[in-house]
Amino acid sequence: MDTQKIRRDFPQLERKINGERLIYFDNAATSLRPKQVVDAVSQFYLHYNANIHRGIHTLSMEATEAYEKAHKKVAQFINASSMEEVIFTRNTTESINLVVFSLYLSGKLKEGDGVVISLMEHHSNMVPWQLLRDKFKIKLHVVNLNEDGSLNLNHLEEILNKEEKIKVVSIMHASNVLGTVNDVRKIGELAHRKGAIFVVDGAQSAPHIKIDVKDIDCDFFAFSGHKMLGPTGIGVLYGKKEILEELEPFLRGGDMIWRVTLDKVTFNKLPWKYEAGTSNIAGGIGLGAAVGYLEKIGMDNVEKHERKLATYALSRLKELNFIRVYGPSERIGVVSFNVMQKNEKPLSPEVVASILDKHGIAIRTGCHCAQPLHNDFLGVRGTARASFYIYNTKEEIDSFIDVLSSLKSNAL
Ligand SMILES: Cc1ncc(COP(=O)(O)O)c(C=O)c1O
């Protein structure tokens, strides 16, 4: 994997921030986009812009073909059986909401039924289920974590053994705070043994790890294009064909129907049944280009590169005894930390981030949309987070460590 060659596809990396060359370590929030993706989007807008599925004129057919090709590319990327199993949404959040409300509308979740999530979940895999709990009396069970930030599988088994009516297990594949990679095959096995539907939040895994939905044997898998080089406003929900056929769509209107009379509606075939209204056509085409870009590098290479960077960052951070790092040693390229002061309280992560920003280094601060994880597990108000991707280098980590080192003598 030639990182220097890859970097040339990302003009934003040339930018100077506060007089310094940008070091972009905020990839878990959103990645940068290569020229190839921006080109694919602008080609559509400039040369074959038209609506899809509605016209028989040439441009409409070209746009339809490109949009459907993007579904096929994504299907291949995650090893889905066909594009019928690939629904384009706005993002992971919408994908999970689609699952939640389609299950509820279809009567698969009723008052008294149980849903299992975990304490490490992002709000997008927590708040939609809380709505079902608060409005429709679904029971929500939360799996605890082990001390090192891994999922407590014994607790999951305990819940599944004790509670009779568990209908859904919905767990993240990789944590956006701890970097933990959950054993989704094992979790899926446990969920299915109980007869529950298994939903995976893959927002932090699809960009970084080779995904094989057949091997995981999940019923749903959700992820976002913007975290994997694609445009914003485009996401994916993979669903097993037989389940998608059975469920009711919750977004309704144009394009998702087959026939409508004043009394009755029948739905379009998959996946369009779940894509109501005019789609984000340019976004879908851009996502197809992003997937093509990642496949050219090879997802095994992507993962290897990032794990190497994470291991290197952890070892360098260990040299700084005033830094507290959260999460297990085996992880994707996400490192959350706090700079500890002499009074044992963390220095505000926002202060740390603004000092790094003065040196052109972009990181994220706060709860990273995981407030229960911060409040009830880490016991801190927030953390600073550095997250890596294909264009980041060891040298950039060295610069990051240099700035953090200076905090010891200068700021504390
Ligand atoms: C693990 C995880 N799930 C879900 C999301 C939500 O993604 P989006 O905002 O693209 O819907 C994120 C975003 O950070 C995430 O890290």
Ligand as a Chemical Component Dictionary entry (heavy atoms), coordinates in Angstrom:
data_LIG
# 
_chem_comp.id                   LIG 
_chem_comp.type                 NON-POLYMER 
_chem_comp.pdbx_formal_charge   0 
_chem_comp.three_letter_code    LIG 
# 
loop_
_chem_comp_atom.comp_id 
_chem_comp_atom.atom_id 
_chem_comp_atom.alt_atom_id 
_chem_comp_atom.type_symbol 
_chem_comp_atom.charge 
_chem_comp_atom.model_Cartn_x 
_chem_comp_atom.model_Cartn_y 
_chem_comp_atom.model_Cartn_z 
_chem_comp_atom.pdbx_ordinal 
LIG C1 C1 C 0 -20.462 3.651  15.651 1  
LIG C2 C2 C 0 -21.267 4.707  14.985 2  
LIG N1 N1 N 0 -22.554 4.475  14.707 3  
LIG C3 C3 C 0 -23.318 5.374  14.087 4  
LIG C4 C4 C 0 -22.811 6.594  13.710 5  
LIG C5 C5 C 0 -23.712 7.568  13.030 6  
LIG O1 O1 O 0 -23.299 7.827  11.761 7  
LIG P1 P1 P 0 -24.045 8.940  10.884 8  
LIG O2 O2 O 0 -23.918 10.213 11.643 9  
LIG O3 O3 O 0 -23.324 8.943  9.600  10 
LIG O4 O4 O 0 -25.457 8.497  10.791 11 
LIG C6 C6 C 0 -21.490 6.886  13.982 12 
LIG C7 C7 C 0 -20.929 8.215  13.637 13 
LIG O5 O5 O 0 -19.978 8.664  14.195 14 
LIG C8 C8 C 0 -20.690 5.922  14.629 15 
LIG O6 O6 O 0 -19.408 6.159  14.910 16 
# 
loop_
_chem_comp_bond.comp_id 
_chem_comp_bond.atom_id_1 
_chem_comp_bond.atom_id_2 
_chem_comp_bond.value_order 
_chem_comp_bond.pdbx_ordinal 
LIG C1 C2 SING 1  
LIG C2 N1 SING 2  
LIG C2 C8 DOUB 3  
LIG N1 C3 DOUB 4  
LIG C3 C4 SING 5  
LIG C4 C5 SING 6  
LIG C4 C6 DOUB 7  
LIG C5 O1 SING 8  
LIG O1 P1 SING 9  
LIG P1 O2 DOUB 10 
LIG P1 O3 SING 11 
LIG P1 O4 SING 12 
LIG C6 C7 SING 13 
LIG C6 C8 SING 14 
LIG C7 O5 DOUB 15 
LIG C8 O6 SING 16 
# 
